[in-house]
Amino acid sequence: MAAGSRVLDACCGAGYAAAGAAQRGAEVIGVDFSPAQVEMASTRNPACRFEVGDGCDLPFPDASFDCVLDAIGIPHLPDPDLGLREALRVLKRGGRFAFTVYDVPERAVGFGAIVPTVQAHGNADFEMPKGPDFFGFSDPGESRRRMEVAGFAVIEFTIVPQTWRVRTLDEAITAVMEGTVRARVALQAQTPEAMVRIRAALAPGGLLIVSGKIRFEDPAEQAFHEAAHLDFKRANGYSELEISGKRSALEGVMIVDTEAQHRQYFSAAGFRTVRKWYQCLNWAAFLVEP
């Protein structure tokens, strides 16, 4: 995308993709079927032009744009394949179409967890808004097949990590309630009692990570790891004075226990699952769960 390119943001929503294109010097038009979204996009991005339009029947002549963008719009179209053909129609020869969808539920953890959790722990007797398979384009092979049928020739896929930064589970649920359509319907159909179960399933418990020095029952093995640990320090720039000083400071203060003793402590405290996930010489780390 170069400065001066004509860009269409199809299914523009609040205009985030349009704003990114405008920052690169493109001439941008955004369309969305929702007048409220068009008004929001226009307010947020006065440098771009927005209008009400249908992603399956774009109100533009053939070969009008150098680039067409679609951010999470394809899964919401009543006929996604028609949307692909419309994007191709309004592209100039040699132009590019870029669209995003959510990954498969197994990898789109934040979003993909909601509906299955509702179905397992809440009231599943509700009618979802009609629409195509939301994850129908999440598989690259299926996306490629449908894009080739639509007429696209050179097709590339990139998996882009996305992190939801929320402070609490309620913030994540609020984001889904206020920022989605079908998942919001699933949550709105729940009773207060069902929501308690759903929250408990989405946050089943915490995880304690404990790491530190361990001791070995066998004296020979203990001596071997102590010597290897000191050699590691020397190899990383510690002087003999520094090694001796640290040992004197910790002597009689640091109480080093065996792995078996650590496991007993965790069990006595009420933890049920203990996994040693890392060990280097006489240092180990444990993942401990209720």
N, C-alpha and C positions, 0 to 999 in steps of 0.2 A: 504494500500500500504506500503510494507516494503522495507528496503534497500535490493538491489539485485533483486527486482522484475523485470520481463520483462514487459515493458509497451509499448503499441502502441497508438500513438496520431493520430487517423484517422481524415482526413480533417484538418490538423494541422494549416493551415494558417501561421501566423508569428511565431508559436511555443510557444505560451504563456503557454498552458497546459503542453507541453513537458518540458518546463523549470521548472515548478512547481514540476513535477514528479522527474526530475533530482536532484532538491534541496533536495528531500527526499531520495536520494541514489538509485533511480531506474535506470535500464538500459533501455533507451528510444529510440524508433524508431518513426519517424513521417512521414506521407505520405500526399500528397496533389496533386490534378490533375494539379495545376498551377506551372509550372517551376519557375515563378517569386516568388511565395510564398515560394517554397522550398529553393530557393537561399537566400531569406530574412531570413528565419528561421535558415538556416545553419550559416549565418553571425552573427545572434544575439545569437545563442546558440551552440557554437562550441563543447560543451560536449555531444551533442546529434547527432544522425544520422538521416538524412532526405533524402527522395527520392520521386520521382514522382510516384504516384499510384492512383488507382481508389477506392473510398470508397464503390462502389458496386461490386468490383472485387478485393479484397485485395490480393496482391502478396505474401502471406505467407501460409505455410501449416496449417492444422487443429491443434488446441490446441497448439498454439505457444506462447501465452501471458498470464500472470497472471491478467492483467488489460488492458482494452481498453477504451480510452477517446475520446470524440467527443464534442468539444466546438462550438456550433452553426453551426455544419456541417450538421446535419440530414435534416433541412428544405431546404438545397441547393442541396441535392442529387436528381438526376432524378427519382430514385425509392427508397424512404426512407425505405420502408419495406424490400427491398433487402439489404440495408445498415445495418439494424438491424440483419438480418440473417447472413450476413458476419461477423459482430462483434461477434456474438455468435459462429460462426464456428471457428474463430481463438483463442477463449478463451480456456484456460485449464479448466478442470472440477473443479468447486469451484471458478473460477475466477469471476471478476466483470467488468461490463460495466457501465460507467458513462457518461451521455451526458447532455448537456444543450440546452435549447431553450428559446426564448423570451416568456414572459407571454402573456396572452390575451391582445389585444390592449387597453382595458379599464384600465389595470393596467400597461402595458408597455407604459407609457404616452409619454416619449420622442420619442421612435421609432414609436409607433402606431399612433401618431398624423399626421405624414407626408403625407402618401398616401390619407387618408380621407380628409385632408385639401386641397390637390391638386385637388381632385375630386370635392370638393364643391366650391372652389374659383379660380381654375386655368383651364388649358386646360386638359380635361380628355380624349382627343382623341389621345392617344398614346398606343403603344403596349408594354406591359411588357414582359421581357424575360420569356420564358416558364419555368415552374417549378411547384413543388407541392405547396399546400396551405402553406404559410409561417407560419401560426399559427395553422397548423394541429395537432401539438403535444403539444400545449399550454394547452389544457384541460387534466387534469390528468386521467380522465376516458377513454378518447380516446387513450391516450398514453398507459395506462395499457392494453387495449384491443389489440392494435397492437403489443405490446411487448409480450403478451401471445401467440398471433398467431405466432410470430417469434420463440417462444420456451423458452423464459425467464420464470423463476418460481417465484423467490422472488423479488418483485418490490416495490421500495420506491420512494417517491417524496418529494422534499423540495423546498419551494419558497424562493429565495435568493434576498433580496433587492439590487437594483443597482441604483446608483446615477450618473447622468451625471453632471460633474462640468464644466460649461462653463461660461464665463464672459458676453457674448452677444448672442443674437439670431443668429447672423451671424456665430458665432463659432459652434453652434449646427448644422446649415445648412451645414457648411463646413465639419463637422464630418460625416454627412450622405452622402454628395457628394463624399467624399474621402474614406469612409470606408464601403460602402454598394454596392449592385448590383442593386436590383430591385427598391429600393427607390430612388437611384441616377438617374435611367432612368426617373422616374416620374418628378424629378426636372429639369433634362436637357431638357425635352420637353417643358418647359415653356418659354414664352416670358418675357421680362423685366417688362412689365405692369402686367402680371399675377403674377410674383414673388413679386411685391409690394403688391398685394392683399393677397397672401399667407402669407407673413411676418406679415401683419396686423392681419390676422386671428389667427396666431400662438401666437401673443403677443397682445391680444385685449385691454390691458390697465393695469394700475397699481392698487395697493391697498394701502390705507392709514390706518394704525392702530393707534388709539388714545386711551390712557388709562389715568385715573386719578380720583381724588376725585369728587363726585357729591353731590349736595344739594337737599333736598326734600322740596316740597311745604308745606306739612303738618308739623307743628311745633312738634307735638308729635312723628311723625315718624323720624324727623330729630334728636330729642333728643335721641330717642332709638338707632339709628345707631351711633351717636357720642359716647354714653356711651359704646356700644358694641365694638367700635373701640379702645377706651382707655383700656377696659378690655383685648382685644387681645394683646395690647402692653405690659401690665403688665404681662400677662401670658407668654410672650416671652422674659422676662428679663429686660424690660425697668423700670428704677427707676422713682419715681415721679418727681425728679429733671430733668431728661432727658425729660420726657413728657412735663413738664412746659417750659423748655428751647426751645424745638422745636416749641411749640405752640407760644411762644413769637416771635421767629425768623420769623415765617410765617404769623403772624397776620398783616393784612393790606397789605401783599405782594401777597399771594395766593388768587386768586379770584375764588371762587367755584360756578359753575352754575348748574342749574337743567338739567336733561336729555333732556327736551323739548327745553331748550335754546341751548344745544349742537347741537341738530338736526337742529335748525334754522340757526346756524352758518354754518353747513355743506351745507345746502341748499343754503344759500346766496353766498357761495363760488363756487357754480356750481356743487357740488356732487349730484348724483341722487339716489344712494342707500346707506342707512345707516342701519347697523345691530348691535344691542347690543349682543355681543357673550359671555360676561362674566360679572358677578357682584359678589362681596363679600362685604357685608355691604355697606359702602358708597364709594366704589371704583368700577369703571366700565370700560369696554373696548369696543370700537366700531370698526367695519370694515366698511370702507367708500370707495365707488367706484365711478368713474366718470359716 
